[in-house]
């Protein structure tokens, strides 16, 4: 589920930036824009800085542990009366 969300986010971000570049440089054709702003792996870059790719975020799934997680609220301690 999370991996699909990151994939969708990357796809949406990529097309928004491409549309913005095409609007910003109306007289520049697609080949020149691609040569100027995309590297060999089709990542958007400018002067050596590559735009962050959300697909590279590691997704770690944890098993449900319920009350096995130690907290001070779920420990049973006898009430102290003075």
MMTF fields as JSON, N, C-alpha, C and O atoms, coordinates in Angstrom:
{
  "mmtfVersion": "1.0.0",
  "mmtfProducer": "UNKNOWN",
  "numBonds": 327,
  "numAtoms": 328,
  "numGroups": 82,
  "numChains": 1,
  "numModels": 1,
  "chainsPerModel": [1],
  "groupsPerChain": [82],
  "chainIdList": ["A"],
  "bondAtomList": [4, 2, 8, 6, 12, 10, 16, 14, 20, 18, 24, 22, 28, 26, 32, 30, 36, 34, 40, 38, 44, 42, 48, 46, 52, 50, 56, 54, 60, 58, 64, 62, 68, 66, 72, 70, 76, 74, 80, 78, 84, 82, 88, 86, 92, 90, 96, 94, 100, 98, 104, 102, 108, 106, 112, 110, 116, 114, 120, 118, 124, 122, 128, 126, 132, 130, 136, 134, 140, 138, 144, 142, 148, 146, 152, 150, 156, 154, 160, 158, 164, 162, 168, 166, 172, 170, 176, 174, 180, 178, 184, 182, 188, 186, 192, 190, 196, 194, 200, 198, 204, 202, 208, 206, 212, 210, 216, 214, 220, 218, 224, 222, 228, 226, 232, 230, 236, 234, 240, 238, 244, 242, 248, 246, 252, 250, 256, 254, 260, 258, 264, 262, 268, 266, 272, 270, 276, 274, 280, 278, 284, 282, 288, 286, 292, 290, 296, 294, 300, 298, 304, 302, 308, 306, 312, 310, 316, 314, 320, 318, 324, 322],
  "bondOrderList": [1, 1, 1, 1, 1, 1, 1, 1, 1, 1, 1, 1, 1, 1, 1, 1, 1, 1, 1, 1, 1, 1, 1, 1, 1, 1, 1, 1, 1, 1, 1, 1, 1, 1, 1, 1, 1, 1, 1, 1, 1, 1, 1, 1, 1, 1, 1, 1, 1, 1, 1, 1, 1, 1, 1, 1, 1, 1, 1, 1, 1, 1, 1, 1, 1, 1, 1, 1, 1, 1, 1, 1, 1, 1, 1, 1, 1, 1, 1, 1, 1],
  "groupList": [{"groupName": "UNK", "atomNameList": ["N", "CA", "C", "O"], "elementList": ["N", "C", "C", "O"], "formalChargeList": [0, 0, 0, 0], "bondAtomList": [1, 0, 2, 1, 3, 2], "bondOrderList": [1, 1, 2], "singleLetterCode": "X", "chemCompType": "L-PEPTIDE LINKING"}],
  "groupTypeList": [0, 0, 0, 0, 0, 0, 0, 0, 0, 0, 0, 0, 0, 0, 0, 0, 0, 0, 0, 0, 0, 0, 0, 0, 0, 0, 0, 0, 0, 0, 0, 0, 0, 0, 0, 0, 0, 0, 0, 0, 0, 0, 0, 0, 0, 0, 0, 0, 0, 0, 0, 0, 0, 0, 0, 0, 0, 0, 0, 0, 0, 0, 0, 0, 0, 0, 0, 0, 0, 0, 0, 0, 0, 0, 0, 0, 0, 0, 0, 0, 0, 0],
  "groupIdList": [1, 2, 3, 4, 5, 6, 7, 8, 9, 10, 11, 12, 13, 14, 15, 16, 17, 18, 19, 20, 21, 22, 23, 24, 25, 26, 27, 28, 29, 30, 31, 32, 33, 34, 35, 36, 37, 38, 39, 40, 41, 42, 43, 44, 45, 46, 47, 48, 49, 50, 51, 52, 53, 54, 55, 56, 57, 58, 59, 60, 61, 62, 63, 64, 65, 66, 67, 68, 69, 70, 71, 72, 73, 74, 75, 76, 77, 78, 79, 80, 81, 82],
  "secStructList": [7, 2, 2, 2, 2, 2, 2, 2, 2, 2, 2, 2, 2, 2, 2, 2, 2, 2, 2, 2, 2, 2, 2, 2, 6, 6, 6, 1, 7, 2, 2, 2, 2, 2, 2, 2, 2, 5, 7, 6, 6, 1, 7, 5, 3, 3, 6, 6, 3, 3, 7, 7, 7, 4, 4, 4, 1, 7, 7, 7, 7, 7, 7, 7, 7, 4, 4, 4, 1, 7, 7, 1, 1, 1, 7, 7, 7, 7, 7, 7, 7, 7],
  "xCoordList": [0.822, 0.0, 0.869, 0.654, 1.847, 2.704, 3.568, 3.794, 4.05, 4.888, 4.102, 4.64, 2.834, 1.996, 1.774, 1.708, 1.66, 1.491, 2.728, 2.622, 3.917, 5.149, 5.303, 5.793, 4.889, 4.947, 4.029, 4.419, 2.808, 1.875, 2.415, 2.307, 2.99, 3.546, 4.674, 4.768, 5.525, 6.614, 6.067, 6.534, 5.086, 4.481, 3.832, 4.027, 3.069, 2.403, 3.419, 3.281, 4.438, 5.469, 6.218, 6.49, 6.554, 7.313, 6.544, 7.105, 5.247, 4.463, 4.191, 4.131, 4.025, 3.828, 5.062, 4.946, 6.248, 7.477, 7.682, 8.091, 7.413, 7.561, 6.597, 6.985, 5.349, 4.396, 4.852, 4.724, 5.388, 5.885, 7.054, 7.115, 7.985, 9.118, 8.654, 9.179, 7.689, 7.199, 6.477, 6.545, 5.778, 5.144, 6.171, 6.033, 7.202, 8.222, 9.056, 9.388, 9.397, 10.214, 9.363, 9.544, 8.44, 7.488, 8.16, 7.68, 9.243, 9.883, 10.902, 11.417, 11.191, 12.164, 11.444, 10.419, 11.976, 11.314, 11.641, 12.493, 10.942, 11.063, 12.47, 12.959, 13.122, 14.474, 15.449, 16.28, 15.357, 16.26, 15.959, 16.88, 14.675, 14.325, 14.83, 15.359, 14.665, 15.121, 16.631, 17.135, 17.345, 18.799, 19.259, 20.245, 18.543, 18.956, 18.564, 19.325, 17.38, 16.854, 16.694, 16.313, 16.969, 16.847, 18.187, 18.89, 18.545, 19.779, 19.477, 18.356, 20.425, 20.254, 19.166, 18.572, 18.894, 17.857, 16.522, 15.672, 16.323, 15.089, 14.731, 13.552, 15.722, 15.473, 15.656, 16.584, 14.777, 14.837, 16.003, 16.145, 16.836, 17.996, 18.272, 17.828, 19.011, 19.447, 20.799, 20.936, 21.773, 23.149, 23.669, 24.303, 23.407, 23.925, 23.076, 23.353, 22.052, 21.174, 19.972, 19.225, 19.79, 18.709, 17.505, 17.644, 16.317, 15.08, 14.826, 15.029, 14.382, 14.17, 13.162, 12.14, 13.462, 12.582, 11.908, 12.582, 10.599, 9.916, 9.932, 9.727, 10.171, 10.216, 11.394, 11.394, 12.4, 13.576, 13.393, 14.292, 12.244, 11.99, 11.756, 10.872, 12.529, 12.326, 11.033, 10.733, 10.285, 9.042, 9.309, 9.621, 9.187, 9.411, 8.08, 7.419, 7.696, 6.452, 6.761, 7.641, 6.035, 6.226, 5.047, 3.908, 5.323, 4.227, 3.553, 4.186, 2.309, 1.543, 1.971, 1.93, 2.38, 2.854, 1.911, 2.102, 0.926, -0.064, 0.537, 1.19, 0.322, 0.797, 2.225, 2.727, 2.893, 4.283, 5.235, 6.405, 4.758, 5.586, 5.632, 4.591, 6.819, 6.874, 6.593, 7.272, 5.604, 5.307, 4.986, 4.742, 4.987, 4.703, 3.209, 2.82, 2.371, 0.937, 0.336, -0.709, 0.972, 0.358, 1.051, 0.814, 1.887, 2.494, 1.6, 1.005, 1.516, 0.676, 1.543, 2.396, 1.316, 2.036, 0.994, -0.042, 1.266, 0.295, 0.239, 1.25, -0.936, -1.112, -0.479, -0.674, 0.262, 0.893, 0.035, -0.333, -0.263, -1.04, -0.182, 0.461, -0.19, 0.65, -0.164, 0.379],
  "yCoordList": [-1.187, 0.0, 1.254, 2.154, 1.324, 2.503, 2.615, 3.715, 1.483, 1.508, 2.043, 2.798, 1.653, 2.172, 3.675, 4.387, 4.155, 5.588, 6.351, 7.399, 5.825, 6.483, 6.443, 7.401, 5.348, 5.251, 6.282, 6.951, 6.412, 7.404, 8.818, 9.66, 9.073, 10.389, 10.742, 11.881, 9.771, 10.005, 10.283, 11.196, 9.504, 9.689, 11.067, 11.768, 11.45, 12.755, 13.891, 14.844, 13.794, 14.828, 14.973, 16.089, 13.847, 13.879, 14.615, 15.476, 14.286, 14.941, 16.403, 17.219, 16.76, 18.169, 18.994, 20.096, 18.461, 19.201, 19.275, 20.32, 18.201, 18.214, 19.232, 19.99, 19.253, 20.248, 21.665, 22.564, 21.864, 23.191, 23.6, 24.743, 22.676, 22.991, 23.328, 24.252, 22.595, 22.86, 24.19, 24.87, 24.575, 25.897, 27.006, 28.064, 26.771, 27.785, 28.022, 29.167, 26.973, 27.071, 26.692, 25.623, 27.565, 27.255, 27.053, 26.258, 27.745, 27.65, 26.523, 26.238, 25.886, 24.799, 23.489, 23.205, 22.687, 21.425, 20.375, 20.588, 19.237, 18.192, 17.61, 17.302, 17.457, 16.889, 17.783, 17.286, 19.078, 19.998, 20.036, 20.086, 20.012, 19.979, 18.7, 18.729, 17.588, 16.311, 16.299, 15.812, 16.82, 16.863, 17.776, 17.484, 18.873, 19.863, 19.481, 19.725, 18.884, 18.693, 17.247, 17.012, 16.269, 14.871, 14.186, 14.429, 13.319, 12.566, 11.267, 11.089, 10.369, 9.142, 8.23, 7.464, 8.292, 7.438, 8.177, 7.757, 9.247, 10.019, 10.646, 10.826, 10.974, 11.703, 13.188, 13.589, 13.986, 15.43, 15.99, 15.701, 16.798, 17.376, 18.762, 19.107, 19.541, 20.857, 21.139, 21.149, 21.361, 21.65, 20.615, 20.967, 19.356, 18.265, 17.886, 16.873, 18.663, 18.344, 17.577, 18.076, 16.361, 15.487, 15.664, 15.706, 15.768, 15.886, 14.58, 13.494, 14.69, 13.527, 12.566, 12.987, 11.282, 10.248, 9.531, 8.82, 9.699, 9.069, 7.544, 6.898, 6.957, 5.493, 4.905, 3.709, 5.71, 5.201, 5.121, 4.66, 5.562, 5.496, 4.035, 3.39, 3.504, 2.102, 1.934, 2.724, 0.905, 0.602, -0.596, -1.683, -0.395, -1.463, -1.811, -0.949, -3.052, -3.499, -4.186, -5.043, -3.801, -4.375, -5.274, -4.971, -6.372, -7.241, -6.623, -5.911, -6.895, -6.361, -7.082, -8.311, -6.316, -6.923, -6.676, -7.255, -5.856, -5.637, -5.155, -4.112, -5.911, -5.5, -5.948, -5.744, -6.548, -6.963, -5.777, -5.914, -4.624, -3.426, -2.852, -2.505, -2.75, -2.292, -0.79, 0.028, -0.453, 0.942, 0.997, -0.035, 2.151, 2.26, 2.209, 2.107, 2.276, 2.283, 0.881, 0.669, -0.067, -1.395, -2.385, -3.588, -1.923, -2.822, -2.898, -1.904, -4.065, -4.249, -4.112, -4.957, -3.063, -2.864, -2.703, -2.072, -3.267, -3.122, -1.685, -0.982, -1.265, 0.093, 0.182, -0.69, 1.218, 1.421, 2.359, 3.451, 1.917, 2.774, 3.105, 2.235, 4.344, 4.763, 4.978, 5.334],
  "zCoordList": [0.0, 0.0, 0.0, -0.813, 0.903, 0.975, -0.274, -0.778, -0.772, -1.972, -3.17, -3.981, -3.279, -4.358, -4.223, -5.225, -2.998, -2.762, -3.199, -3.836, -2.856, -3.279, -4.798, -5.396, -5.42, -6.879, -7.524, -8.481, -7.001, -7.523, -7.321, -8.213, -6.157, -5.868, -6.835, -7.294, -7.142, -8.09, -9.484, -10.166, -9.907, -11.224, -11.337, -12.331, -10.331, -10.329, -10.339, -11.106, -9.489, -9.4, -10.714, -11.157, -11.339, -12.59, -13.673, -14.352, -13.847, -14.889, -14.575, -15.495, -13.311, -12.975, -13.317, -13.853, -13.007, -13.317, -14.825, -15.331, -15.554, -17.013, -17.631, -18.52, -17.168, -17.701, -17.385, -18.217, -16.176, -15.812, -16.699, -17.153, -16.952, -17.829, -19.241, -19.863, -19.741, -21.1, -21.182, -22.206, -20.104, -20.088, -19.95, -20.564, -19.145, -18.916, -20.163, -20.471, -20.881, -22.093, -23.301, -23.885, -23.67, -24.745, -26.105, -26.912, -26.366, -27.683, -27.776, -28.857, -26.661, -26.647, -26.909, -26.288, -27.828, -28.126, -27.058, -26.196, -27.138, -26.134, -26.074, -24.987, -27.205, -27.23, -26.472, -25.711, -26.668, -25.978, -24.477, -23.662, -24.11, -22.687, -22.031, -20.92, -22.72, -22.18, -22.009, -20.997, -22.97, -22.896, -21.755, -21.079, -21.546, -20.555, -19.118, -18.182, -18.946, -17.593, -17.148, -16.002, -18.003, -17.606, -17.787, -18.768, -16.826, -17.002, -17.741, -18.217, -17.85, -18.63, -18.079, -18.838, -16.796, -16.211, -16.074, -15.288, -16.807, -16.871, -15.521, -15.219, -14.719, -13.486, -13.761, -14.463, -13.211, -13.423, -12.613, -11.425, -13.278, -12.613, -13.178, -14.273, -12.409, -12.861, -12.23, -11.007, -13.053, -12.625, -11.638, -10.643, -11.904, -11.09, -9.893, -9.251, -9.569, -8.451, -8.975, -9.816, -8.474, -8.935, -8.017, -6.795, -8.622, -7.86, -7.108, -7.652, -5.861, -5.0, -5.628, -6.171, -5.546, -6.073, -4.907, -4.162, -4.728, -3.597, -3.645, -2.617, -4.81, -4.902, -4.145, -3.853, -3.817, -3.122, -1.612, -0.908, -1.102, 0.331, 0.713, 0.149, 1.655, 2.031, 2.826, 3.721, 2.489, 3.19, 4.083, 3.598, 5.389, 6.354, 6.997, 7.577, 6.896, 7.496, 8.817, 8.897, 9.836, 11.158, 11.482, 11.127, 12.151, 12.57, 13.789, 14.568, 13.94, 15.06, 16.328, 16.395, 17.335, 18.567, 19.734, 20.803, 19.563, 20.614, 21.909, 21.941, 22.999, 24.31, 24.578, 25.683, 23.604, 23.794, 23.755, 24.115, 23.327, 23.286, 24.705, 25.265, 25.284, 26.678, 26.789, 26.169, 27.572, 27.903, 29.389, 30.015, 29.931, 31.365, 31.656, 32.819, 30.645, 30.861, 30.882, 31.497, 30.226, 30.196, 31.13, 31.018, 32.034, 33.008, 34.226, 34.642, 34.78, 35.96, 37.214, 37.489, 37.949, 39.21, 40.311, 40.103, 41.468, 42.565, 43.051, 43.073, 43.434, 43.969, 45.346, 46.193, 45.551, 46.853, 47.677, 47.241, 48.838, 49.732, 50.949, 51.535, 51.299, 52.422, 53.65, 54.696]
}
